[in-house]
Amino acid sequence: MKEILVVDDEKDIVEAIEYNLKNEGYKVAKAFDGQTAVKMAKEKIPALVLLDLMLPGLNGLDVCKILKNNPSTANIPVIMLTAKSEEADKVIGLELGADDYLTKPFSMRELTARIKAILKRYGGEARTGKNVFKAPQLELDIEKHEVRVAGKPIELTAKEFALLHYLWENEGKVFSRERLLDTVWGIDVAIETRTVDVHVRRLREKLGKAEKYVHTLRGVGYKFEVKP
């Protein structure tokens, strides 16, 4: 049974979410402040974190940043809960590695649908059936969740890893920013597409000499291609 960590300082909201998630067959852990959320995420390694942005102590963005920068929690998917006035925070959260967001008030049906979609995406096998991708100076191992450049492992966030994986397994195909948001992030593409550009830039910086495999087609999008 998959466990979901619900983080919100409004106890009535937490109880309503807990009731509905348990009816869907999930276990639920609860935290009402940022510090407790980080501690519980590290101890429990939940299948997903449902994270409110407005929290006492550490706010939701701080919690997301800490989780995504810690190797033990970096791969935990995060759904942010935001108010309508927090549009800028949504963008920042997505750039930090959050997978999706819901604006309050939201329906429990939509919440459970988003959770199921993200867990399915994280739990699925590589569509190509390949577990290891290799190119000169670069290797990506799905099972070990490792990327190596010139034989040395590099640290990628969960979203950077997913982006590289998706582009590589579809080598040669060009994807628009909107398509990448929809497929890799799984979110409403109405959010600013610049978050894709930010992640591609950071990915290239970490890939070093192997960044040449990630190609930009101006005005179109991105592709991964190993040229002879």
C-alpha positions in Angstrom: 0.0 0.0 0.0 1.5 3.3 -1.1 1.9 6.0 1.5 1.3 9.7 0.8 2.6 12.5 3.0 0.1 15.3 3.4 1.6 18.6 4.5 -0.8 21.5 5.4 -1.3 23.6 8.5 -5.1 23.6 8.1 -6.2 20.5 9.9 -9.6 20.3 8.4 -8.1 20.2 4.9 -5.7 17.5 6.0 -8.5 15.4 7.5 -10.6 15.7 4.3 -7.7 14.7 2.1 -6.8 11.8 4.5 -10.4 10.5 4.4 -10.5 10.5 0.6 -7.1 9.1 0.1 -7.8 6.2 2.5 -10.9 5.5 0.5 -8.7 5.2 -2.5 -6.5 2.6 -0.8 -3.6 4.8 0.2 -1.8 5.1 3.5 -1.6 8.6 4.8 1.1 10.4 6.9 0.4 13.9 8.1 2.6 17.0 8.9 1.4 20.5 9.8 4.7 22.4 9.4 7.7 22.5 7.2 10.3 21.1 9.6 8.2 18.1 10.4 7.5 17.5 6.8 11.2 17.3 5.9 11.9 15.0 8.8 9.0 12.6 8.0 9.9 12.6 4.3 13.4 11.5 5.1 12.3 8.8 7.6 9.3 7.4 5.6 10.3 8.0 2.0 6.6 8.3 1.0 5.4 7.5 -2.6 4.3 11.1 -2.9 4.3 14.4 -1.0 1.2 16.7 -1.1 2.7 20.0 -0.1 1.0 23.3 0.8 3.1 26.4 0.1 1.9 28.5 3.1 3.4 26.7 6.1 4.7 27.9 9.5 8.4 27.8 9.8 9.8 26.4 6.6 7.4 27.3 3.8 6.5 24.9 1.0 9.1 26.2 -1.4 11.8 25.7 1.2 10.6 22.2 1.9 10.5 21.3 -1.8 14.0 22.6 -2.3 15.4 20.6 0.6 13.7 17.4 -0.6 14.9 17.8 -4.2 18.4 18.5 -3.1 18.7 15.5 -0.8 19.6 12.3 -2.6 17.4 10.2 -0.3 14.3 12.2 -1.1 15.0 13.8 -4.5 13.0 11.2 -6.4 9.8 11.6 -4.3 7.2 13.3 -6.5 5.7 16.5 -5.1 2.3 18.1 -5.8 2.0 21.7 -4.5 -1.2 23.2 -3.1 -1.4 26.9 -3.9 -3.7 29.9 -3.6 -4.8 31.7 -6.7 -2.5 34.7 -5.8 0.6 32.5 -5.8 1.3 32.3 -9.6 4.9 33.2 -9.2 5.4 30.6 -6.5 4.0 28.0 -8.8 6.7 28.7 -11.4 9.4 28.7 -8.7 8.1 25.4 -7.3 8.1 23.7 -10.7 11.6 25.0 -11.3 12.7 23.5 -8.0 11.4 20.1 -9.1 7.8 19.9 -8.1 5.7 17.7 -10.4 2.3 19.3 -10.4 0.2 21.9 -8.5 -3.4 22.3 -7.5 -5.0 25.7 -6.8 -7.3 25.9 -3.7 -10.2 25.2 -3.6 -9.9 21.9 -5.5 -12.1 18.9 -5.9 -11.0 15.6 -4.2 -11.8 13.8 -7.5 -9.2 16.0 -9.3 -6.7 15.5 -6.5 -6.9 11.7 -6.6 -6.7 11.8 -10.4 -3.5 13.9 -10.3 -2.0 11.6 -7.7 -2.8 8.5 -9.7 -1.3 10.0 -12.9 1.9 11.0 -11.2 2.4 7.7 -9.4 1.7 5.8 -12.6 4.3 7.9 -14.4 6.9 7.4 -11.7 6.2 3.7 -11.4 6.1 2.9 -15.1 8.9 1.1 -17.0 10.9 2.8 -19.7 8.7 2.9 -22.8 11.5 1.6 -24.9 12.1 -1.3 -22.5 15.8 -0.2 -22.2 17.3 0.1 -18.8 20.7 1.5 -19.9 21.4 4.2 -22.5 25.0 4.7 -23.7 26.8 7.3 -25.8 30.4 8.4 -26.0 31.2 10.1 -22.6 27.6 9.6 -21.4 25.6 6.8 -19.7 22.1 6.7 -18.2 21.1 3.8 -16.0 17.3 3.6 -15.2 17.4 0.9 -12.5 20.2 2.5 -10.6 18.9 6.0 -11.3 22.4 7.1 -12.3 24.0 9.3 -14.9 27.7 9.1 -15.6 29.8 11.5 -17.7 33.2 10.2 -18.7 32.7 7.3 -16.3 32.0 9.6 -13.3 28.5 9.9 -11.7 26.8 13.3 -11.7 24.0 14.4 -9.5 20.7 15.3 -11.3 17.4 16.3 -9.7 14.5 13.9 -10.3 13.1 16.2 -13.0 16.4 16.7 -14.8 16.8 12.9 -14.8 13.3 12.4 -16.2 13.9 15.1 -18.9 17.1 13.5 -20.0 15.5 10.0 -20.0 12.5 11.1 -22.1 14.6 13.0 -24.7 17.1 10.1 -25.0 14.6 7.3 -25.3 13.0 9.3 -28.1 16.4 10.2 -29.7 16.1 12.3 -32.8 12.6 13.5 -32.2 11.9 17.2 -31.5 9.7 18.1 -28.7 8.1 21.5 -28.0 8.3 23.1 -24.6 4.6 22.5 -24.2 4.9 18.8 -25.1 7.7 18.4 -22.5 5.7 20.1 -19.8 2.7 17.9 -20.6 4.7 14.6 -20.7 7.6 15.1 -18.3 6.0 17.4 -15.8 2.4 16.2 -16.4 0.9 19.6 -15.7 -1.4 22.2 -17.2 0.7 23.7 -20.0 -0.8 27.2 -19.2 2.0 27.6 -16.8 5.0 29.4 -18.2 7.1 27.2 -20.5 10.3 28.9 -19.4 10.6 26.3 -16.6 11.7 23.8 -19.4 14.4 26.2 -20.6 15.7 26.5 -17.0 15.9 22.7 -16.6 17.6 22.2 -19.9 20.2 24.9 -19.1 20.9 23.3 -15.7 21.0 19.8 -17.3 23.5 20.9 -19.9 25.7 22.5 -17.3 25.9 19.2 -15.4 26.5 17.1 -18.5 29.7 19.1 -19.3 31.1 17.9 -22.6 28.2 15.6 -23.1 25.8 18.6 -23.3 26.4 18.6 -27.1 23.8 15.8 -27.3 21.0 18.1 -26.2 20.1 20.2 -29.2 18.0 23.4 -29.3 15.9 24.1 -32.4 15.1 27.8 -32.0 11.4 28.5 -32.0 10.6 24.8 -32.0 11.9 22.9 -29.0 14.6 20.4 -28.0 15.9 17.0 -29.0 18.5 14.5 -28.0 20.8 13.2 -30.7 24.2 11.5 -30.8 25.8 12.7 -34.0 28.6 10.5 -35.4 
